[in-house]
Each structure stands twice: as C-alpha cells, then as structure tokens.
C-alpha cells in the first residue's frame, strides 16, 4: 500500500504528460484523484523499466 502511494505522484505525472499529446484538458490534480492504484502501478513501471532495460543490455 505504501509503495502504491509513493509511486502515485510519478504515475499521475506520466499520465498527465502523455495526455498532453492528445490535447486533454484534464489537470494533474484530476489525474491524481482518478485511481491511486493505476497511478502507483504506472509510476512503478516508469521507474523500473529503464533499470530492467539497462541490466539486459
């Protein structure tokens, strides 16, 4: 539960940044309030993916 809460801010930031490409009008606060578990999982993936790729290369 704590890991989900820690990574929810980076996950919401990533979702907000990607939504800008589709010209979404949602604010960062709206993404943060949407679903904390989705934000946490996305944040965890965003941080872990480069580490996994670096170890594979």
C-alpha positions as a Markdown table, in Angstrom:
| # | Residue | x | y | z |
|---|---|---|---|---|
| 1 | Unk | 0.0 | 0.0 | 0.0 |
| 2 | Unk | 2.8 | 2.4 | 0.9 |
| 3 | Unk | 4.6 | 1.7 | -2.4 |
| 4 | Unk | 1.4 | 2.5 | -4.3 |
| 5 | Unk | 1.1 | 5.8 | -2.6 |
| 6 | Unk | 4.8 | 6.7 | -3.1 |
| 7 | Unk | 4.6 | 6.0 | -6.8 |
| 8 | Unk | 1.2 | 7.5 | -7.4 |
| 9 | Unk | 2.6 | 11.0 | -7.9 |
| 10 | Unk | 5.1 | 9.9 | -10.6 |
| 11 | Unk | 2.4 | 7.8 | -12.2 |
| 12 | Unk | 0.0 | 10.7 | -12.3 |
| 13 | Unk | 2.7 | 12.9 | -13.7 |
| 14 | Unk | 3.4 | 10.4 | -16.5 |
| 15 | Unk | -0.3 | 10.0 | -17.4 |
| 16 | Unk | -0.7 | 13.8 | -17.4 |
| 17 | Unk | 2.4 | 14.3 | -19.6 |
| 18 | Unk | 1.2 | 11.7 | -22.1 |
| 19 | Unk | -2.3 | 13.1 | -22.2 |
| 20 | Unk | -0.9 | 16.4 | -23.4 |
| 21 | Unk | -0.1 | 14.8 | -26.7 |
| 22 | Unk | -3.9 | 14.2 | -27.2 |
| 23 | Unk | -4.6 | 17.7 | -26.1 |
| 24 | Unk | -6.5 | 16.6 | -23.0 |
| 25 | Unk | -7.8 | 19.4 | -20.7 |
| 26 | Unk | -7.5 | 17.3 | -17.5 |
| 27 | Unk | -5.3 | 18.8 | -14.8 |
| 28 | Unk | -2.7 | 17.0 | -12.8 |
| 29 | Unk | -4.9 | 17.0 | -9.8 |
| 30 | Unk | -7.7 | 15.2 | -11.7 |
| 31 | Unk | -5.2 | 12.5 | -12.8 |
| 32 | Unk | -4.0 | 12.2 | -9.2 |
| 33 | Unk | -7.6 | 11.8 | -7.9 |
| 34 | Unk | -8.7 | 9.3 | -10.6 |
| 35 | Unk | -7.2 | 6.0 | -9.4 |
| 36 | Unk | -4.3 | 5.8 | -7.0 |
| 37 | Unk | -3.6 | 2.1 | -7.8 |
| 38 | Unk | -3.3 | 2.8 | -11.5 |
| 39 | Unk | -1.1 | 5.8 | -10.9 |
| 40 | Unk | 1.0 | 3.7 | -8.5 |
| 41 | Unk | 1.5 | 0.8 | -10.9 |
| 42 | Unk | 2.3 | 3.2 | -13.8 |
| 43 | Unk | 4.8 | 5.1 | -11.7 |
| 44 | Unk | 6.4 | 1.8 | -10.6 |
| 45 | Unk | 6.7 | 0.7 | -14.2 |
| 46 | Unk | 8.1 | 4.0 | -15.3 |
| 47 | Unk | 10.8 | 3.8 | -12.7 |
| 48 | Unk | 11.6 | 0.1 | -13.1 |
| 49 | Unk | 11.5 | -0.2 | -16.9 |
| 50 | Unk | 14.8 | 1.7 | -17.5 |
| 51 | Unk | 16.6 | -0.3 | -14.8 |
| 52 | Unk | 15.5 | -3.6 | -16.3 |
| 53 | Unk | 16.4 | -2.5 | -19.8 |
| 54 | Unk | 19.8 | -1.3 | -18.6 |
| 55 | Unk | 20.5 | -4.6 | -16.9 |
| 56 | Unk | 19.6 | -6.5 | -20.0 |
| 57 | Unk | 22.0 | -4.5 | -22.2 |
